[in-house]
């Protein structure tokens, strides 16, 4: 492969290109060959690996975008083997390469990254990219292409309005996942406004925006925030103004939760791309741009805090702040600390209960707090256990930086099952508490819940041991018929005990 920075082709080579029946095909990288922006990818990888270095970004940028890209490339490069390539475009380029056509990767990305991408895909003849001194975008890229191939001696595939100078000058212009309005603009530039005219070829590889947004927000994870209603439910006050207040608290937690999920996905983008299931997440797959995700995360967090300050007690806002700080610490560092991560995850469930109680000024029973700590610690452990068990069956080595090893499976199983049965013991002791008689006319009927809890927790651990648990156990419970039936049975028992 001929790796070229900015050296113009010889006059003879340019003349040969101009006489060629088939122009060279020049392809942009960011948003075109790959669906993501590799510069944004590199910033996320740097934030994950060395967040303290983010403070240097403005100083690098002051020395020019080319210098900025070179510094990032030296510290944090995405792995070309796992980048989200445009599948339709890749098929086309391989077909063109098979005919002997000259293919050129022409990109504003740094040369080191561009060369690695070209080496990975294997069909580019040369690479034109930024070199630390010149930022090869727009008119600078056009000038270099015309020096190499002559005016109109190349076809070009791009995706953004920044590519318009190149699309205008190209013999043929094609688009990949084009920005809004760009297709019409290219048609006008090339006089292709009539239906009979030759239309630019469009290479689309993008999930529907609505579904992508829902997956980004992880709406299904909002179900965990239903724990905020638990203090009201157990106090038998789930009605009237208190319910509306709790609903506002629920919305605040959903906003902050989605904001932190987005942040977590941005920081984990490189690890997610290497995961068989997580690689389809919106940022890892390139279906949603990283700057848009960062802006959405900030807007959600700001909106949730504003609503909390305006409409909810100060105590609730403090719990919301603790939740946001804890999840941020988890995303940045603590999720890579063995056992600390599962302790924090279980604490976040209990924190939701405490926040729900603070929102409506309902006291939290120490029995409820103790039960939730052990119960959710078991669920956090089963999540880690199932991840390791699935890796073990595939013969893979953990690569997500969590710090767990496959040989930890039996110990995690011991921790998790012991914690599960401890939570049931606490529940059994709670039934005999005198306070229960004030809430239930027949508290002894609550004993019927214990076999249901025993069955459900034992089943969850059994499914994890069989590698049949592919997701968060809380999310699994919301889609599993047997789990939903167990929930209905427990609700019916509670009503039976109250009457």
C-alpha positions in Angstrom: 0.0 0.0 0.0 1.3 3.4 -1.0 1.0 5.6 2.1 1.0 9.3 1.0 0.8 12.4 3.2 1.0 15.5 1.1 3.5 14.8 -1.7 1.9 15.6 -5.0 2.0 13.0 -7.8 4.3 13.5 -10.7 3.0 15.3 -13.8 3.3 12.0 -15.7 1.2 10.2 -13.1 -1.4 12.9 -13.1 -1.6 12.8 -16.9 -2.0 9.1 -16.8 -4.9 9.4 -14.3 -6.6 12.0 -16.5 -6.4 9.7 -19.5 -7.8 6.7 -17.5 -11.3 5.6 -18.5 -12.1 4.9 -14.8 -11.3 7.7 -12.4 -9.7 6.9 -9.0 -12.2 6.4 -6.3 -11.5 8.6 -3.2 -13.3 7.7 0.0 -13.7 9.7 3.1 -13.2 8.0 6.5 -15.3 9.5 9.3 -19.0 9.1 8.8 -18.4 7.5 5.4 -16.2 4.4 5.4 -17.0 4.1 9.2 -20.3 5.3 10.6 -18.6 7.0 13.6 -16.2 9.9 14.0 -12.8 8.5 14.9 -11.7 11.8 16.5 -14.6 11.6 18.9 -13.9 7.9 19.4 -10.3 8.8 20.4 -11.5 11.4 22.9 -13.8 8.9 24.6 -11.0 6.3 24.7 -8.7 8.9 26.3 -11.4 9.8 28.8 -11.7 6.1 29.7 -7.9 5.4 29.9 -6.5 8.6 31.3 -9.3 11.1 32.2 -6.8 13.6 33.7 -5.4 14.2 30.2 -8.6 15.7 29.0 -7.4 19.0 30.5 -4.7 19.1 27.9 -7.1 19.0 24.9 -7.6 22.8 24.7 -3.9 23.4 24.7 -3.4 20.9 21.9 -6.2 22.5 19.9 -4.6 25.9 20.2 -1.7 24.6 18.2 -4.0 23.6 15.3 -6.4 20.8 14.5 -3.7 18.7 12.8 -1.6 18.9 15.9 -4.6 18.1 18.0 -5.4 15.0 16.0 -1.7 13.8 16.1 -1.5 14.1 19.9 -4.7 12.2 20.3 -3.5 9.5 17.8 -0.4 9.1 19.8 -2.3 8.3 23.0 -5.7 6.8 22.1 -6.4 5.2 18.8 -9.6 3.1 18.2 -8.9 -0.4 17.0 -9.5 -0.6 13.3 -10.7 -4.2 13.6 -13.8 -3.2 15.6 -14.7 0.1 14.0 -18.4 0.3 12.8 -17.8 0.1 9.0 -20.6 1.0 6.6 -21.5 -2.5 5.5 -23.1 -1.5 2.1 -20.2 0.7 1.2 -17.6 -2.0 2.1 -19.3 -4.4 -0.3 -19.2 -1.8 -3.1 -15.5 -1.0 -2.4 -14.5 -4.6 -2.5 -16.2 -5.0 -5.8 -14.5 -2.0 -7.2 -11.1 -3.2 -5.9 -11.7 -6.6 -7.6 -11.9 -4.8 -11.0 -8.5 -3.3 -10.5 -9.8 0.2 -9.9 -7.6 2.6 -7.8 -9.0 3.2 -4.4 -7.8 6.0 -2.2 -8.6 6.7 1.5 -8.7 10.5 1.6 -9.4 11.7 5.1 -8.9 14.5 7.6 -8.1 11.9 10.3 -4.5 11.5 11.5 -2.2 9.6 9.2 -1.4 6.9 11.8 -5.0 6.0 12.2 -5.8 6.2 8.5 -2.9 3.9 7.6 -4.1 1.3 10.2 -7.6 1.4 8.8 -6.3 1.0 5.2 -4.1 -1.9 6.3 -7.0 -3.6 8.0 -9.5 -3.4 5.1 -6.8 -4.2 2.6 -8.2 -2.7 -0.6 -6.8 0.9 -0.6 -3.9 1.7 -2.9 -2.9 4.9 -1.1 -3.7 7.0 1.9 -4.0 10.8 2.1 -4.5 12.1 5.6 -3.6 14.8 8.1 0.1 14.7 9.2 0.3 16.8 12.4 1.0 20.0 10.4 -1.7 20.1 7.8 -5.4 19.3 8.5 -6.4 17.6 5.3 -10.1 18.6 5.0 -12.2 20.7 2.6 -10.3 22.7 0.1 -6.9 21.4 1.3 -8.0 17.9 0.5 -9.4 19.0 -2.8 -6.2 20.7 -3.8 -4.2 17.6 -3.0 -6.5 15.3 -5.0 -6.4 17.6 -8.0 -2.6 17.7 -7.8 -2.5 13.9 -7.7 -5.3 13.0 -10.2 -5.9 16.3 -12.1 -9.1 18.4 -12.1 -12.1 16.1 -12.3 -9.9 13.0 -12.4 -11.4 11.3 -9.4 -14.8 10.2 -8.0 -15.5 11.0 -4.4 -17.6 9.4 -1.6 -18.4 11.6 1.4 -21.1 12.2 4.0 -21.2 15.8 5.3 -21.6 19.4 4.1 -17.8 19.8 4.7 -17.3 17.5 1.7 -19.2 19.8 -0.7 -16.1 21.3 -2.4 -14.9 17.7 -3.2 -18.3 16.5 -4.2 -18.6 19.5 -6.6 -15.2 18.9 -8.2 -15.5 15.1 -8.5 -16.3 13.4 -11.8 -19.0 11.5 -9.9 -20.2 12.2 -6.4 -21.6 9.5 -4.1 -22.8 9.6 -0.5 -22.7 7.4 2.6 -25.3 8.0 5.4 -25.5 11.6 4.2 -26.3 14.6 6.4 -29.7 16.1 6.1 -30.2 18.0 2.8 -26.8 16.9 1.4 -28.3 14.5 -1.2 -30.4 17.3 -2.7 -27.5 19.6 -2.7 -25.3 17.1 -4.6 -28.0 16.6 -7.1 -28.1 20.4 -7.8 -24.3 20.6 -8.0 -24.2 17.9 -10.6 -27.3 18.9 -12.5 -29.2 15.7 -11.4 -32.5 17.3 -10.6 -34.7 15.4 -13.1 -35.9 11.8 -12.4 -34.1 10.7 -15.6 -30.8 12.1 -14.6 -28.1 9.9 -13.1 -28.5 10.0 -9.3 -25.7 9.9 -6.8 -25.2 6.4 -5.3 -26.3 6.4 -1.6 -24.8 3.8 0.8 -27.1 3.6 3.8 -26.2 1.7 6.9 -28.1 3.3 9.8 -30.7 2.2 12.3 -34.0 4.1 12.5 -33.5 7.3 14.6 -36.5 6.7 16.9 -35.4 3.2 17.9 -31.8 4.4 18.2 -32.9 7.2 20.6 -34.9 4.8 22.8 -31.9 2.4 23.0 -29.6 5.3 23.9 -31.9 6.4 26.7 -32.2 2.7 27.8 -35.9 3.2 28.6 -36.2 -0.4 29.7 -33.8 0.4 32.5 -36.2 3.0 33.9 -38.1 0.1 35.5 -35.5 0.0 38.2 -36.6 3.5 39.3 -40.0 2.0 40.2 -38.2 1.3 43.5 -38.9 4.9 44.4 -42.6 4.0 44.9 -41.8 1.2 47.3 -41.8 3.2 50.5 -45.3 4.6 49.6 -46.5 1.2 48.6 -45.4 -0.5 51.8 -46.8 2.4 53.9 -50.2 1.8 52.1 -50.2 5.5 50.9 -49.8 5.0 47.1 -52.5 7.5 46.2 -53.4 11.2 46.0 -50.8 14.0 46.0 -48.1 11.8 47.4 -48.3 9.6 44.3 -47.9 12.7 42.0 -44.9 13.8 44.0 -43.3 10.4 43.7 -44.0 10.4 39.9 -42.0 13.7 39.6 -39.2 12.0 41.6 -39.4 9.0 39.2 -39.0 11.3 36.2 -35.9 13.0 37.8 -34.3 9.6 38.4 -35.1 8.5 34.9 -33.4 11.7 33.5 -30.3 11.3 35.6 -30.2 7.5 34.9 -30.3 8.0 31.1 -27.7 10.7 31.3 -25.3 8.4 33.2 -26.0 5.4 30.9 -25.1 7.6 27.9 -21.9 8.7 29.7 -21.1 5.0 30.5 -21.6 4.0 26.9 -19.3 6.8 25.7 -16.5 5.8 28.1 -17.0 2.1 27.2 -17.2 2.5 23.5 -14.0 0.6 22.7 -14.8 -2.3 25.0 -18.4 -2.4 23.8 -17.2 -2.9 20.2 -15.4 -6.0 21.2 -18.4 -7.5 22.9 -20.7 -9.8 20.9 -23.9 -8.1 22.1 -22.9 -4.6 23.3 -21.3 -3.8 19.9 -24.8 -3.0 18.6 -25.3 -0.2 21.1 -25.9 3.2 19.4 -22.5 4.7 20.0 -20.5 1.5 19.5 -22.3 0.8 16.3 -22.0 4.4 15.0 -25.8 4.9 14.7 -25.6 7.9 17.0 -22.8 10.5 17.0 -20.8 11.0 20.1 -21.2 14.9 20.3 -25.0 14.4 20.0 -24.9 11.9 22.9 -22.8 14.1 25.1 -25.2 17.0 24.5 -28.2 14.8 25.3 -26.6 13.5 28.5 -26.0 17.0 29.7 -29.5 18.2 28.8 -31.1 15.2 30.6 -29.0 15.7 33.8 -29.6 19.5 33.8 -33.4 19.1 33.3 -33.7 16.5 36.1 -31.8 18.6 38.6 -33.9 21.7 37.7 -37.1 19.8 38.2 -35.9 18.4 41.5 -34.9 21.8 42.8 -38.2 23.4 41.7 -40.7 20.8 42.8 -39.2 18.3 45.3 -37.8 18.4 48.9 -34.2 19.3 49.4 -33.6 15.9 50.9 -34.6 14.2 47.7 -32.3 16.5 45.7 -29.4 15.5 47.9 -30.1 11.8 47.3 -30.4 12.5 43.6 -27.0 14.2 43.7 -25.5 11.3 45.6 -26.9 8.9 42.9 -25.5 11.0 40.1 -22.1 11.3 41.8 -22.0 7.6 42.6 -22.9 6.5 39.0 -20.3 9.0 37.7 -17.6 7.5 39.9 -18.7 4.0 38.8 -18.4 4.9 35.2 -15.0 6.6 35.5 -13.2 4.3 37.9 -15.1 2.1 40.3 -16.6 -0.4 37.8 -13.0 -1.7 37.3 -12.6 -2.4 41.1 -13.3 -6.0 42.0 -16.3 -6.3 44.4 -16.4 -2.5 44.9 -18.4 -2.4 41.6 -21.1 -4.8 42.8 -21.3 -3.2 46.3 -21.9 0.1 44.6 -24.5 -1.3 42.2 -26.4 -2.9 45.1 -26.2 0.4 47.0 -27.7 2.3 44.1 -30.8 0.2 44.3 -31.2 0.9 48.1 -30.5 4.5 47.4 -33.5 4.7 45.1 -35.7 3.5 48.0 -34.2 6.1 50.3 -34.7 8.8 47.7 -38.4 7.7 47.2 -39.0 8.0 50.9 -37.4 11.4 51.1 -39.5 12.7 48.2 -42.7 12.1 50.2 -41.3 12.3 53.7 -42.1 8.6 54.5 -39.7 6.9 57.0 -37.8 3.9 55.7 -37.9 0.8 57.8 -34.5 -0.6 58.8 -35.8 -4.0 57.8 -36.5 -2.8 54.3 -33.0 -1.3 54.1 -31.4 -4.5 55.3 -33.4 -6.7 52.9 -32.7 -4.5 49.9 -28.9 -4.4 50.6 -28.6 -8.2 50.6 -31.2 -8.8 47.9 -29.6 -6.4 45.4 -26.1 -7.4 46.3 -27.0 -10.9 45.2 -28.5 -9.6 41.9 -25.4 -7.5 41.2 -23.2 -10.6 41.8 -25.4 -12.7 39.5 -24.9 -10.2 36.7 -21.1 -10.5 37.0 -21.3 -14.2 37.4 -23.4 -14.7 34.2 -21.0 -12.5 32.2 -18.0 -14.7 33.3 -19.9 -17.9 32.8 -20.8 -16.9 29.2 -17.2 -16.0 28.5 -16.0 -19.3 29.9 -18.3 -21.2 27.6 -17.1 -19.3 24.6 -13.5 -19.8 25.7 -12.9 -16.1 25.8 -10.8 -14.0 28.2 -12.5 -11.1 30.0 -11.5 -7.9 28.3 -13.8 -5.3 29.8 -11.4 -4.2 32.5 -13.6 -5.3 35.4 -10.8 -7.2 37.1 -12.7 -10.5 37.4 -11.3 -13.8 36.2 -13.0 -17.0 35.0 -11.6 -18.8 38.0 -13.6 -16.4 40.3 -16.8 -18.1 39.2 -17.3 -20.4 42.2 -16.4 -17.7 44.7 -18.9 -15.3 43.1 -21.5 -18.0 43.2 -20.9 -18.5 46.9 -21.1 -14.8 47.7 -24.3 -14.3 45.6 -26.3 -17.3 46.9 -25.4 -16.6 50.5 -26.5 -13.0 50.1 -29.7 -14.1 48.4 -30.7 -16.4 51.2 -29.7 -13.8 53.8 -32.2 -11.4 52.3 -35.0 -14.0 52.7 -34.0 -14.6 56.3 -34.3 -10.9 57.0 -37.7 -10.9 55.3 -38.8 -13.8 57.5 -37.6 -11.9 60.7 -39.4 -8.8 59.5 -42.8 -10.7 59.4 -42.5 -11.3 63.2 -41.8 -7.6 63.9 -44.6 -5.9 65.9 -44.7 -3.0 63.4 -46.0 -5.3 60.7 -49.3 -5.8 62.6 -50.0 -2.1 62.2 -49.9 -2.4 58.4 -51.5 -5.9 57.8 -54.5 -7.4 59.5 -53.1 -10.9 59.0 -49.3 -10.5 59.0 -48.8 -14.3 59.3 -50.1 -14.7 55.7 -46.9 -12.9 54.5 -45.1 -16.2 55.2 -46.5 -17.3 51.8 -44.1 -14.9 50.1 -41.0 -16.8 51.4 -41.3 -19.8 49.1 -41.9 -17.5 46.1 -38.7 -15.5 47.0 -36.8 -18.7 47.5 -37.9 -20.1 44.2 -37.3 -16.9 42.2 -33.8 -16.2 43.6 -32.8 -19.9 43.2 -34.1 -19.9 39.7 -32.1 -16.8 38.8 -28.8 -18.4 40.0 -29.6 -21.7 38.3 -30.2 -19.9 35.0 -26.9 -18.0 35.4 -25.1 -21.3 36.1 -26.5 -22.7 32.9 -25.4 -19.6 31.0 -29.1 -18.8 30.2 -29.0 -15.3 31.7 -27.8 -12.9 29.1 -28.7 -9.6 30.6 -29.3 -7.6 33.8 -31.4 -9.8 36.1 -33.8 -6.9 36.9 -34.4 -6.4 33.1 -34.7 -10.1 32.7 -37.4 -10.3 35.4 -39.5 -7.7 33.5 -39.6 -9.8 30.3 -39.6 -13.3 31.9 -43.1 -14.8 32.2 -42.3 -16.9 35.3 -40.8 -13.8 37.0 -43.8 -11.7 36.2 -46.1 -14.5 37.6 -44.0 -14.6 40.8 -44.4 -10.8 41.2 -48.2 -11.1 40.7 -48.3 -13.8 43.3 -46.4 -11.7 45.9 -48.7 -8.8 45.2 -51.8 -11.0 45.7 -50.3 -12.3 49.0 -49.7 -8.8 50.2 -53.4 -7.9 49.5 -54.5 -11.1 51.1 -52.5 -10.3 54.3 -53.8 -6.7 54.4 -57.5 -7.7 54.3 
